[in-house]
Amino acid sequence: MTTHRNIASLLTCAAAIAMMLVITSCGGSSSDPTAVSSIVVIPSVSSTTVNGHQAFTANALNSDGNSVGTVTLTWTSSDTNVATIDSGGMATGKSGGTTQITATSTNNGVASPAVSLTVFPTVGSVSITPINVTIKIGEQQQFTATAKDINGNSIANAVFNWSSSFSGVASIDTNGKATGISPGTVLVTASIGGVSSPMATLNITP
């Protein structure tokens, strides 16, 4: 009788161990997919002018690198004399200089790496070159822009927002480099502090 009891006990233990292995292998101990592990703020480098605005967005990620959806954030500026930022991620330039912007999850205190916001003097004009250029599909074209303040002085280290009128014909990256995608014509502009350059024409041929 004792032997049968021992065998039964061993079988029960084996079954319990097997169940634990199944639970572990099926991810029973995985972390909460809705828990914020890191926060990425976009853009990572930006600029505006005194009294100008710069919008920031943030993506909260779990430990697997997947977005956890809408998260309540607290936005901060390291130097509010240079720029302030509201609860929606909109920064306002106050004076010339550079400040660091951070987004922090109000749920667990996870903070993003700081991103840089530079505030320049009030922009008077923006120019762009080249003003008219043709490239083929797959080729690239580097555009450059220059900003001047209201007194006509060049603004050093200005960071521009670049745009293409139709991304299906040509795309343009954050550094002003355009890539031909399909035949057609697009208009390229550079802007900073609410002031845009004249529109440059980019023609894409087969």
MINUVEX-101758 format. One record per atom (N, C-alpha, C): residue in one letter; residue number from 0; x, z, y. Coordinates in steps of 0.02 Angstrom, whole numbers, always signed. Example, Ala and Ser with C-alpha at 12.3 -4.5 7.8 and 13.67 -1.06 7.14 Angstrom:
// MINUVEX-101758
(rec "a",0,(+660,+390,-284))
(rec "a",0,(+615,+390,-225))
(rec "a",0,(+660,+390,-165))
(rec "s",1,(+642,+354,-112))
(rec "s",1,(+684,+357,-53))
(rec "s",1,(+645,+394,+2))
// end
This chain:
// MINUVEX-101758
(rec "m",0,(+42,+0,-60))
(rec "m",0,(+0,+0,+0))
(rec "m",0,(+44,+0,+63))
(rec "t",1,(+99,+41,+61))
(rec "t",1,(+143,+44,+118))
(rec "t",1,(+175,-23,+132))
(rec "t",2,(+193,-59,+79))
(rec "t",2,(+223,-126,+86))
(rec "t",2,(+176,-173,+122))
(rec "h",3,(+112,-171,+102))
(rec "h",3,(+63,-215,+134))
(rec "h",3,(+55,-199,+209))
(rec "r",4,(+57,-133,+223))
(rec "r",4,(+52,-113,+293))
(rec "r",4,(+112,-137,+334))
(rec "n",5,(+172,-132,+305))
(rec "n",5,(+232,-155,+339))
(rec "n",5,(+229,-230,+353))
(rec "i",6,(+205,-267,+301))
(rec "i",6,(+200,-340,+310))
(rec "i",6,(+150,-357,+365))
(rec "a",7,(+94,-321,+365))
(rec "a",7,(+43,-333,+416))
(rec "a",7,(+70,-318,+485))
(rec "s",8,(+108,-263,+489))
(rec "s",8,(+137,-245,+554))
(rec "s",8,(+186,-297,+578))
(rec "l",9,(+228,-323,+533))
(rec "l",9,(+276,-375,+551))
(rec "l",9,(+241,-438,+574))
(rec "l",10,(+187,-456,+539))
(rec "l",10,(+149,-516,+558))
(rec "l",10,(+118,-508,+628))
(rec "t",11,(+93,-447,+642))
(rec "t",11,(+63,-434,+707))
(rec "t",11,(+115,-440,+763))
(rec "c",12,(+176,-412,+750))
(rec "c",12,(+230,-417,+799))
(rec "c",12,(+251,-489,+810))
(rec "a",13,(+256,-527,+755))
(rec "a",13,(+276,-597,+761))
(rec "a",13,(+225,-637,+801))
(rec "a",14,(+161,-623,+790))
(rec "a",14,(+109,-658,+827))
(rec "a",14,(+113,-642,+902))
(rec "a",15,(+127,-578,+917))
(rec "a",15,(+131,-557,+987))
(rec "a",15,(+190,-591,+1022))
(rec "i",16,(+247,-594,+986))
(rec "i",16,(+306,-627,+1015))
(rec "i",16,(+293,-701,+1026))
(rec "a",17,(+260,-732,+977))
(rec "a",17,(+244,-803,+984))
(rec "a",17,(+199,-816,+1043))
(rec "m",18,(+149,-772,+1054))
(rec "m",18,(+104,-779,+1111))
(rec "m",18,(+141,-773,+1177))
(rec "m",19,(+189,-725,+1180))
(rec "m",19,(+229,-717,+1241))
(rec "m",19,(+270,-778,+1256))
(rec "l",20,(+298,-809,+1203))
(rec "l",20,(+337,-870,+1213))
(rec "l",20,(+294,-927,+1239))
(rec "v",21,(+232,-932,+1212))
(rec "v",21,(+187,-985,+1234))
(rec "v",21,(+169,-976,+1307))
(rec "i",22,(+155,-913,+1327))
(rec "i",22,(+137,-900,+1397))
(rec "i",22,(+194,-917,+1443))
(rec "t",23,(+256,-898,+1422))
(rec "t",23,(+314,-912,+1464))
(rec "t",23,(+327,-986,+1470))
(rec "s",24,(+321,-1022,+1414))
(rec "s",24,(+334,-1094,+1416))
(rec "s",24,(+281,-1131,+1454))
(rec "c",25,(+222,-1104,+1461))
(rec "c",25,(+168,-1137,+1498))
(rec "c",25,(+168,-1119,+1572))
(rec "g",26,(+219,-1082,+1592))
(rec "g",26,(+225,-1066,+1664))
(rec "g",26,(+187,-1005,+1684))
(rec "g",27,(+173,-960,+1637))
(rec "g",27,(+136,-901,+1654))
(rec "g",27,(+170,-858,+1706))
(rec "s",28,(+236,-866,+1715))
(rec "s",28,(+272,-824,+1763))
(rec "s",28,(+291,-862,+1826))
(rec "s",29,(+261,-921,+1837))
(rec "s",29,(+278,-962,+1895))
(rec "s",29,(+256,-928,+1959))
(rec "s",30,(+287,-944,+2015))
(rec "s",30,(+272,-914,+2079))
(rec "s",30,(+207,-943,+2108))
(rec "d",31,(+181,-908,+2158))
(rec "d",31,(+119,-928,+2191))
(rec "d",31,(+130,-993,+2229))
(rec "p",32,(+94,-1047,+2212))
(rec "p",32,(+106,-1112,+2246))
(rec "p",32,(+83,-1112,+2318))
(rec "t",33,(+45,-1061,+2340))
(rec "t",33,(+22,-1058,+2409))
(rec "t",33,(+66,-1012,+2452))
(rec "a",34,(+117,-982,+2422))
(rec "a",34,(+161,-938,+2459))
(rec "a",34,(+213,-978,+2498))
(rec "v",35,(+221,-963,+2562))
(rec "v",35,(+269,-999,+2604))
(rec "v",35,(+340,-976,+2588))
(rec "s",36,(+382,-1025,+2571))
(rec "s",36,(+452,-1011,+2556))
(rec "s",36,(+498,-1035,+2612))
(rec "s",37,(+479,-1090,+2645))
(rec "s",37,(+519,-1117,+2699))
(rec "s",37,(+474,-1156,+2747))
(rec "i",38,(+499,-1166,+2808))
(rec "i",38,(+462,-1202,+2860))
(rec "i",38,(+508,-1253,+2893))
(rec "v",39,(+484,-1314,+2900))
(rec "v",39,(+523,-1367,+2932))
(rec "v",39,(+487,-1387,+2997))
(rec "v",40,(+524,-1385,+3053))
(rec "v",40,(+496,-1403,+3118))
(rec "v",40,(+517,-1474,+3136))
(rec "i",41,(+470,-1513,+3163))
(rec "i",41,(+483,-1582,+3184))
(rec "i",41,(+462,-1590,+3256))
(rec "p",42,(+503,-1623,+3299))
(rec "p",42,(+569,-1653,+3285))
(rec "p",42,(+623,-1600,+3284))
(rec "s",43,(+680,-1618,+3253))
(rec "s",43,(+735,-1571,+3248))
(rec "s",43,(+776,-1568,+3313))
(rec "v",44,(+777,-1623,+3350))
(rec "v",44,(+811,-1626,+3415))
(rec "v",44,(+764,-1663,+3463))
(rec "s",45,(+753,-1636,+3522))
(rec "s",45,(+707,-1668,+3569))
(rec "s",45,(+726,-1649,+3640))
(rec "s",46,(+692,-1682,+3687))
(rec "s",46,(+704,-1667,+3757))
(rec "s",46,(+640,-1679,+3797))
(rec "t",47,(+637,-1647,+3854))
(rec "t",47,(+583,-1659,+3902))
(rec "t",47,(+612,-1647,+3971))
(rec "t",48,(+569,-1645,+4021))
(rec "t",48,(+592,-1633,+4089))
(rec "t",48,(+558,-1571,+4117))
(rec "v",49,(+581,-1549,+4175))
(rec "v",49,(+549,-1493,+4208))
(rec "v",49,(+475,-1511,+4220))
(rec "n",50,(+430,-1467,+4197))
(rec "n",50,(+358,-1477,+4199))
(rec "n",50,(+334,-1529,+4148))
(rec "g",51,(+379,-1557,+4109))
(rec "g",51,(+360,-1603,+4056))
(rec "g",51,(+343,-1565,+3992))
(rec "h",52,(+317,-1602,+3943))
(rec "h",52,(+294,-1570,+3881))
(rec "h",52,(+326,-1603,+3820))
(rec "q",53,(+335,-1564,+3768))
(rec "q",53,(+358,-1588,+3703))
(rec "q",53,(+319,-1553,+3648))
(rec "a",54,(+285,-1594,+3606))
(rec "a",54,(+245,-1566,+3551))
(rec "a",54,(+288,-1557,+3489))
(rec "f",55,(+281,-1499,+3457))
(rec "f",55,(+315,-1485,+3394))
(rec "f",55,(+263,-1475,+3339))
(rec "t",56,(+280,-1497,+3279))
(rec "t",56,(+238,-1484,+3220))
(rec "t",56,(+282,-1451,+3167))
(rec "a",57,(+249,-1417,+3120))
(rec "a",57,(+286,-1382,+3068))
(rec "a",57,(+253,-1394,+3000))
(rec "n",58,(+294,-1399,+2949))
(rec "n",58,(+270,-1407,+2880))
(rec "n",58,(+293,-1347,+2840))
(rec "a",59,(+246,-1309,+2814))
(rec "a",59,(+262,-1251,+2773))
(rec "a",59,(+265,-1271,+2700))
(rec "l",60,(+319,-1252,+2666))
(rec "l",60,(+331,-1272,+2597))
(rec "l",60,(+335,-1211,+2551))
(rec "n",61,(+314,-1222,+2487))
(rec "n",61,(+323,-1168,+2438))
(rec "n",61,(+392,-1174,+2405))
(rec "s",62,(+405,-1133,+2355))
(rec "s",62,(+471,-1132,+2324))
(rec "s",62,(+487,-1196,+2287))
(rec "d",63,(+436,-1236,+2271))
(rec "d",63,(+447,-1300,+2237))
(rec "d",63,(+457,-1358,+2287))
(rec "g",64,(+453,-1342,+2352))
(rec "g",64,(+462,-1394,+2403))
(rec "g",64,(+398,-1432,+2419))
(rec "n",65,(+341,-1407,+2396))
(rec "n",65,(+277,-1440,+2409))
(rec "n",65,(+242,-1406,+2468))
(rec "s",66,(+205,-1446,+2507))
(rec "s",66,(+169,-1419,+2564))
(rec "s",66,(+114,-1371,+2541))
(rec "v",67,(+107,-1316,+2576))
(rec "v",67,(+55,-1267,+2558))
(rec "v",67,(-7,-1275,+2603))
(rec "g",68,(-7,-1326,+2645))
(rec "g",68,(-65,-1339,+2687))
(rec "g",68,(-62,-1301,+2753))
(rec "t",69,(-120,-1285,+2780))
(rec "t",69,(-125,-1253,+2845))
(rec "t",69,(-100,-1181,+2842))
(rec "v",70,(-54,-1164,+2887))
(rec "v",70,(-26,-1097,+2890))
(rec "v",70,(-27,-1075,+2964))
(rec "t",71,(-45,-1013,+2976))
(rec "t",71,(-43,-986,+3044))
(rec "t",71,(+29,-971,+3064))
(rec "l",72,(+50,-998,+3120))
(rec "l",72,(+119,-992,+3142))
(rec "l",72,(+125,-959,+3210))
(rec "t",73,(+182,-927,+3220))
(rec "t",73,(+201,-901,+3286))
(rec "t",73,(+259,-943,+3311))
(rec "w",74,(+251,-973,+3369))
(rec "w",74,(+304,-1015,+3398))
(rec "w",74,(+342,-976,+3450))
(rec "t",75,(+408,-983,+3450))
(rec "t",75,(+449,-947,+3499))
(rec "t",75,(+503,-993,+3528))
(rec "s",76,(+521,-980,+3590))
(rec "s",76,(+576,-1013,+3625))
(rec "s",76,(+629,-961,+3639))
(rec "s",77,(+692,-977,+3623))
(rec "s",77,(+746,-929,+3633))
(rec "s",77,(+760,-915,+3706))
(rec "d",78,(+742,-961,+3750))
(rec "d",78,(+753,-951,+3822))
(rec "d",78,(+691,-976,+3859))
(rec "t",79,(+646,-930,+3875))
(rec "t",79,(+584,-950,+3908))
(rec "t",79,(+595,-970,+3981))
(rec "n",80,(+655,-958,+4008))
(rec "n",80,(+671,-983,+4074))
(rec "n",80,(+682,-1059,+4073))
(rec "v",81,(+703,-1085,+4015))
(rec "v",81,(+713,-1157,+4006))
(rec "v",81,(+649,-1191,+3985))
(rec "a",82,(+614,-1161,+3936))
(rec "a",82,(+551,-1189,+3912))
(rec "a",82,(+509,-1136,+3878))
(rec "t",83,(+444,-1140,+3887))
(rec "t",83,(+397,-1097,+3851))
(rec "t",83,(+363,-1139,+3798))
(rec "i",84,(+331,-1106,+3749))
(rec "i",84,(+295,-1143,+3698))
(rec "i",84,(+232,-1104,+3680))
(rec "d",85,(+176,-1140,+3674))
(rec "d",85,(+113,-1106,+3661))
(rec "d",85,(+99,-1100,+3586))
(rec "s",86,(+41,-1072,+3569))
(rec "s",86,(+25,-1058,+3499))
(rec "s",86,(+13,-1122,+3459))
(rec "g",87,(+4,-1178,+3492))
(rec "g",87,(-6,-1241,+3457))
(rec "g",87,(+57,-1282,+3449))
(rec "g",88,(+115,-1256,+3472))
(rec "g",88,(+178,-1293,+3465))
(rec "g",88,(+193,-1339,+3523))
(rec "m",89,(+158,-1332,+3579))
(rec "m",89,(+172,-1374,+3638))
(rec "m",89,(+219,-1338,+3685))
(rec "a",90,(+278,-1367,+3696))
(rec "a",90,(+328,-1337,+3740))
(rec "a",90,(+322,-1367,+3810))
(rec "t",91,(+338,-1326,+3860))
(rec "t",91,(+336,-1348,+3930))
(rec "t",91,(+403,-1331,+3962))
(rec "g",92,(+435,-1382,+3992))
(rec "g",92,(+499,-1373,+4024))
(rec "g",92,(+492,-1332,+4088))
(rec "k",93,(+538,-1284,+4098))
(rec "k",93,(+536,-1242,+4158))
(rec "k",93,(+596,-1252,+4203))
(rec "s",94,(+655,-1263,+4172))
(rec "s",94,(+715,-1274,+4212))
(rec "s",94,(+767,-1309,+4167))
(rec "g",95,(+818,-1338,+4199))
(rec "g",95,(+868,-1373,+4160))
(rec "g",95,(+905,-1328,+4112))
(rec "g",96,(+919,-1354,+4052))
(rec "g",96,(+955,-1315,+4002))
(rec "g",96,(+931,-1332,+3932))
(rec "t",97,(+953,-1292,+3884))
(rec "t",97,(+935,-1302,+3814))
(rec "t",97,(+910,-1237,+3784))
(rec "t",98,(+857,-1241,+3745))
(rec "t",98,(+829,-1183,+3711))
(rec "t",98,(+817,-1201,+3638))
(rec "q",99,(+810,-1149,+3597))
(rec "q",99,(+799,-1158,+3526))
(rec "q",99,(+727,-1140,+3509))
(rec "i",100,(+692,-1184,+3472))
(rec "i",100,(+622,-1175,+3455))
(rec "i",100,(+617,-1155,+3381))
(rec "t",101,(+577,-1104,+3367))
(rec "t",101,(+569,-1079,+3299))
(rec "t",101,(+495,-1068,+3284))
(rec "a",102,(+475,-1085,+3222))
(rec "a",102,(+407,-1071,+3198))
(rec "a",102,(+412,-1020,+3142))
(rec "t",103,(+370,-967,+3145))
(rec "t",103,(+371,-914,+3096))
(rec "t",103,(+302,-905,+3066))
(rec "s",104,(+298,-899,+3000))
(rec "s",104,(+235,-887,+2966))
(rec "s",104,(+211,-816,+2982))
(rec "t",105,(+150,-809,+3007))
(rec "t",105,(+124,-742,+3022))
(rec "t",105,(+106,-704,+2959))
(rec "n",106,(+101,-740,+2902))
(rec "n",106,(+81,-708,+2839))
(rec "n",106,(+138,-668,+2808))
(rec "n",107,(+198,-699,+2803))
(rec "n",107,(+253,-665,+2769))
(rec "n",107,(+318,-664,+2809))
(rec "g",108,(+316,-688,+2871))
(rec "g",108,(+375,-683,+2914))
(rec "g",108,(+430,-734,+2901))
(rec "v",109,(+417,-784,+2858))
(rec "v",109,(+466,-837,+2846))
(rec "v",109,(+473,-879,+2909))
(rec "a",110,(+535,-889,+2932))
(rec "a",110,(+548,-926,+2993))
(rec "a",110,(+584,-991,+2978))
(rec "s",111,(+571,-1041,+3020))
(rec "s",111,(+605,-1105,+3013))
(rec "s",111,(+675,-1101,+3041))
(rec "p",112,(+719,-1147,+3021))
(rec "p",112,(+782,-1154,+3058))
(rec "p",112,(+765,-1174,+3130))
(rec "a",113,(+805,-1151,+3177))
(rec "a",113,(+792,-1166,+3248))
(rec "a",113,(+807,-1240,+3262))
(rec "v",114,(+765,-1271,+3304))
(rec "v",114,(+776,-1339,+3326))
(rec "v",114,(+789,-1339,+3401))
(rec "s",115,(+825,-1390,+3424))
(rec "s",115,(+848,-1391,+3493))
(rec "s",115,(+801,-1430,+3539))
(rec "l",116,(+786,-1400,+3596))
(rec "l",116,(+748,-1433,+3649))
(rec "l",116,(+788,-1430,+3714))
(rec "t",117,(+805,-1488,+3741))
(rec "t",117,(+842,-1492,+3803))
(rec "t",117,(+795,-1512,+3860))
(rec "v",118,(+799,-1477,+3915))
(rec "v",118,(+757,-1491,+3974))
(rec "v",118,(+801,-1524,+4027))
(rec "f",119,(+780,-1584,+4047))
(rec "f",119,(+817,-1622,+4098))
(rec "f",119,(+780,-1620,+4165))
(rec "p",120,(+816,-1641,+4218))
(rec "p",120,(+782,-1647,+4283))
(rec "p",120,(+724,-1697,+4279))
(rec "t",121,(+682,-1696,+4328))
(rec "t",121,(+624,-1742,+4328))
(rec "t",121,(+648,-1814,+4326))
(rec "v",122,(+621,-1852,+4277))
(rec "v",122,(+641,-1922,+4267))
(rec "v",122,(+607,-1966,+4319))
(rec "g",123,(+648,-2010,+4350))
(rec "g",123,(+620,-2058,+4397))
(rec "g",123,(+610,-2126,+4367))
(rec "s",124,(+655,-2145,+4320))
(rec "s",124,(+648,-2212,+4290))
(rec "s",124,(+685,-2214,+4223))
(rec "v",125,(+664,-2261,+4180))
(rec "v",125,(+697,-2272,+4116))
(rec "v",125,(+707,-2347,+4109))
(rec "s",126,(+767,-2368,+4090))
(rec "s",126,(+780,-2439,+4078))
(rec "s",126,(+799,-2448,+4005))
(rec "i",127,(+791,-2510,+3980))
(rec "i",127,(+804,-2524,+3910))
(rec "i",127,(+841,-2591,+3904))
(rec "t",128,(+886,-2596,+3856))
(rec "t",128,(+921,-2658,+3841))
(rec "t",128,(+929,-2666,+3766))
(rec "p",129,(+928,-2728,+3740))
(rec "p",129,(+912,-2790,+3776))
(rec "p",129,(+837,-2793,+3791))
(rec "i",130,(+819,-2837,+3837))
(rec "i",130,(+749,-2841,+3858))
(rec "i",130,(+712,-2894,+3819))
(rec "n",131,(+748,-2942,+3789))
(rec "n",131,(+717,-2994,+3748))
(rec "n",131,(+767,-3016,+3695))
(rec "v",132,(+750,-3010,+3631))
(rec "v",132,(+798,-3025,+3578))
(rec "v",132,(+760,-3049,+3516))
(rec "t",133,(+793,-3091,+3476))
(rec "t",133,(+764,-3117,+3414))
(rec "t",133,(+809,-3101,+3355))
(rec "i",134,(+779,-3076,+3301))
(rec "i",134,(+815,-3063,+3239))
(rec "i",134,(+774,-3090,+3181))
(rec "k",135,(+804,-3091,+3122))
(rec "k",135,(+769,-3113,+3062))
(rec "k",135,(+742,-3054,+3022))
(rec "i",136,(+697,-3068,+2976))
(rec "i",136,(+671,-3016,+2931))
(rec "i",136,(+729,-2983,+2895))
(rec "g",137,(+730,-2918,+2895))
(rec "g",137,(+783,-2880,+2862))
(rec "g",137,(+842,-2863,+2907))
(rec "e",138,(+848,-2898,+2963))
(rec "e",138,(+903,-2883,+3009))
(rec "e",138,(+884,-2824,+3054))
(rec "q",139,(+935,-2797,+3087))
(rec "q",139,(+924,-2740,+3131))
(rec "q",139,(+949,-2755,+3202))
(rec "q",140,(+917,-2722,+3250))
(rec "q",140,(+936,-2729,+3320))
(rec "q",140,(+939,-2660,+3352))
(rec "q",141,(+997,-2645,+3382))
(rec "q",141,(+1005,-2581,+3416))
(rec "q",141,(+984,-2587,+3490))
(rec "f",142,(+934,-2548,+3510))
(rec "f",142,(+915,-2544,+3580))
(rec "f",142,(+946,-2482,+3611))
(rec "t",143,(+961,-2486,+3675))
(rec "t",143,(+987,-2428,+3711))
(rec "t",143,(+944,-2416,+3773))
(rec "a",144,(+941,-2354,+3795))
(rec "a",144,(+901,-2336,+3854))
(rec "a",144,(+942,-2290,+3899))
(rec "t",145,(+925,-2294,+3963))
(rec "t",145,(+957,-2252,+4013))
(rec "t",145,(+903,-2222,+4058))
(rec "a",146,(+909,-2156,+4070))
(rec "a",146,(+862,-2123,+4114))
(rec "a",146,(+896,-2101,+4178))
(rec "k",147,(+860,-2106,+4234))
(rec "k",147,(+884,-2082,+4298))
(rec "k",147,(+834,-2034,+4328))
(rec "d",148,(+860,-1984,+4365))
(rec "d",148,(+815,-1936,+4396))
(rec "d",148,(+784,-1966,+4460))
(rec "i",149,(+744,-1927,+4494))
(rec "i",149,(+708,-1953,+4553))
(rec "i",149,(+755,-1969,+4610))
(rec "n",150,(+818,-1946,+4606))
(rec "n",150,(+867,-1962,+4657))
(rec "n",150,(+912,-2020,+4637))
(rec "g",151,(+897,-2051,+4579))
(rec "g",151,(+935,-2109,+4556))
(rec "g",151,(+998,-2092,+4518))
(rec "n",152,(+1007,-2028,+4500))
(rec "n",152,(+1066,-2008,+4462))
(rec "n",152,(+1053,-2014,+4387))
(rec "s",153,(+1102,-2039,+4350))
(rec "s",153,(+1094,-2046,+4278))
(rec "s",153,(+1088,-1977,+4245))
(rec "i",154,(+1044,-1972,+4196))
(rec "i",154,(+1034,-1910,+4159))
(rec "i",154,(+1074,-1914,+4094))
(rec "a",155,(+1126,-1874,+4089))
(rec "a",155,(+1169,-1877,+4030))
(rec "a",155,(+1136,-1847,+3969))
(rec "n",156,(+1151,-1876,+3911))
(rec "n",156,(+1128,-1848,+3846))
(rec "n",156,(+1052,-1847,+3839))
(rec "a",157,(+1018,-1892,+3873))
(rec "a",157,(+945,-1894,+3867))
(rec "a",157,(+925,-1916,+3796))
(rec "v",158,(+873,-1884,+3770))
(rec "v",158,(+847,-1901,+3704))
(rec "v",158,(+780,-1936,+3713))
(rec "f",159,(+774,-1997,+3689))
(rec "f",159,(+715,-2038,+3702))
(rec "f",159,(+668,-2040,+3642))
(rec "n",160,(+604,-2051,+3658))
(rec "n",160,(+554,-2066,+3607))
(rec "n",160,(+546,-2141,+3604))
(rec "w",161,(+559,-2170,+3545))
(rec "w",161,(+557,-2243,+3537))
(rec "w",161,(+492,-2264,+3502))
(rec "s",162,(+465,-2321,+3522))
(rec "s",162,(+404,-2344,+3490))
(rec "s",162,(+404,-2420,+3485))
(rec "s",163,(+371,-2444,+3432))
(rec "s",163,(+360,-2516,+3420))
(rec "s",163,(+285,-2528,+3421))
(rec "s",164,(+264,-2582,+3453))
(rec "s",164,(+192,-2594,+3460))
(rec "s",164,(+158,-2610,+3394))
(rec "f",165,(+195,-2632,+3343))
(rec "f",165,(+165,-2646,+3278))
(rec "f",165,(+218,-2636,+3224))
(rec "s",166,(+213,-2580,+3188))
(rec "s",166,(+264,-2563,+3138))
(rec "s",166,(+263,-2610,+3079))
(rec "g",167,(+209,-2649,+3071))
(rec "g",167,(+207,-2697,+3016))
(rec "g",167,(+253,-2757,+3028))
(rec "v",168,(+271,-2768,+3090))
(rec "v",168,(+317,-2823,+3107))
(rec "v",168,(+388,-2797,+3114))
(rec "a",169,(+396,-2741,+3148))
(rec "a",169,(+463,-2710,+3155))
(rec "a",169,(+455,-2635,+3164))
(rec "s",170,(+497,-2598,+3130))
(rec "s",170,(+499,-2525,+3138))
(rec "s",170,(+558,-2507,+3184))
(rec "i",171,(+556,-2447,+3211))
(rec "i",171,(+612,-2424,+3252))
(rec "i",171,(+623,-2350,+3240))
(rec "d",172,(+686,-2330,+3231))
(rec "d",172,(+700,-2260,+3215))
(rec "d",172,(+710,-2219,+3278))
(rec "t",173,(+726,-2155,+3268))
(rec "t",173,(+732,-2109,+3325))
(rec "t",173,(+793,-2122,+3368))
(rec "n",174,(+838,-2166,+3344))
(rec "n",174,(+897,-2183,+3383))
(rec "n",174,(+893,-2251,+3417))
(rec "g",175,(+834,-2284,+3412))
(rec "g",175,(+824,-2348,+3445))
(rec "g",175,(+846,-2408,+3404))
(rec "k",176,(+856,-2399,+3338))
(rec "k",176,(+875,-2456,+3296))
(rec "k",176,(+813,-2485,+3263))
(rec "a",177,(+799,-2549,+3278))
(rec "a",177,(+740,-2582,+3252))
(rec "a",177,(+758,-2624,+3191))
(rec "t",178,(+710,-2630,+3145))
(rec "t",178,(+719,-2669,+3084))
(rec "t",178,(+662,-2719,+3077))
(rec "g",179,(+680,-2784,+3068))
(rec "g",179,(+628,-2835,+3059))
(rec "g",179,(+595,-2830,+2991))
(rec "i",180,(+529,-2831,+2991))
(rec "i",180,(+491,-2823,+2928))
(rec "i",180,(+452,-2886,+2910))
(rec "s",181,(+421,-2918,+2959))
(rec "s",181,(+382,-2980,+2946))
(rec "s",181,(+382,-3022,+3009))
(rec "p",182,(+369,-3088,+3003))
(rec "p",182,(+370,-3132,+3063))
(rec "p",182,(+320,-3109,+3116))
(rec "g",183,(+341,-3113,+3178))
(rec "g",183,(+296,-3094,+3233))
(rec "g",183,(+335,-3068,+3292))
(rec "t",184,(+299,-3039,+3339))
(rec "t",184,(+329,-3012,+3400))
(rec "t",184,(+302,-2942,+3413))
(rec "v",185,(+348,-2897,+3431))
(rec "v",185,(+328,-2829,+3449))
(rec "v",185,(+358,-2810,+3516))
(rec "l",186,(+328,-2760,+3546))
(rec "l",186,(+353,-2733,+3609))
(rec "l",186,(+384,-2665,+3596))
(rec "v",187,(+445,-2655,+3619))
(rec "v",187,(+482,-2593,+3608))
(rec "v",187,(+489,-2555,+3674))
(rec "t",188,(+475,-2490,+3672))
(rec "t",188,(+482,-2449,+3732))
(rec "t",188,(+520,-2385,+3716))
(rec "a",189,(+554,-2359,+3767))
(rec "a",189,(+586,-2294,+3763))
(rec "a",189,(+556,-2250,+3817))
(rec "s",190,(+543,-2187,+3801))
(rec "s",190,(+513,-2143,+3850))
(rec "s",190,(+543,-2073,+3847))
(rec "i",191,(+538,-2039,+3903))
(rec "i",191,(+561,-1969,+3908))
(rec "i",191,(+525,-1937,+3966))
(rec "g",192,(+501,-1877,+3956))
(rec "g",192,(+468,-1840,+4010))
(rec "g",192,(+408,-1875,+4039))
(rec "g",193,(+372,-1914,+3998))
(rec "g",193,(+313,-1949,+4021))
(rec "g",193,(+327,-2014,+4058))
(rec "v",194,(+391,-2033,+4063))
(rec "v",194,(+410,-2096,+4096))
(rec "v",194,(+434,-2145,+4044))
(rec "s",195,(+405,-2205,+4043))
(rec "s",195,(+423,-2257,+3994))
(rec "s",195,(+462,-2313,+4026))
(rec "s",196,(+503,-2344,+3985))
(rec "s",196,(+542,-2402,+4007))
(rec "s",196,(+496,-2464,+4011))
(rec "p",197,(+519,-2518,+4044))
(rec "p",197,(+484,-2581,+4037))
(rec "p",197,(+484,-2600,+3963))
(rec "m",198,(+436,-2641,+3943))
(rec "m",198,(+430,-2660,+3873))
(rec "m",198,(+480,-2715,+3856))
(rec "a",199,(+520,-2703,+3805))
(rec "a",199,(+567,-2754,+3781))
(rec "a",199,(+533,-2794,+3725))
(rec "t",200,(+547,-2859,+3724))
(rec "t",200,(+516,-2902,+3674))
(rec "t",200,(+564,-2913,+3615))
(rec "l",201,(+539,-2900,+3555))
(rec "l",201,(+578,-2910,+3494))
(rec "l",201,(+541,-2961,+3451))
(rec "n",202,(+573,-3019,+3441))
(rec "n",202,(+543,-3072,+3400))
(rec "n",202,(+574,-3070,+3330))
(rec "i",203,(+532,-3074,+3278))
(rec "i",203,(+555,-3075,+3209))
(rec "i",203,(+539,-3143,+3179))
(rec "t",204,(+590,-3176,+3152))
(rec "t",204,(+582,-3241,+3121))
(rec "t",204,(+598,-3237,+3046))
(rec "p",205,(+571,-3285,+3007))
(rec "p",205,(+584,-3284,+2934))
(rec "p",205,(+658,-3288,+2918))
// end
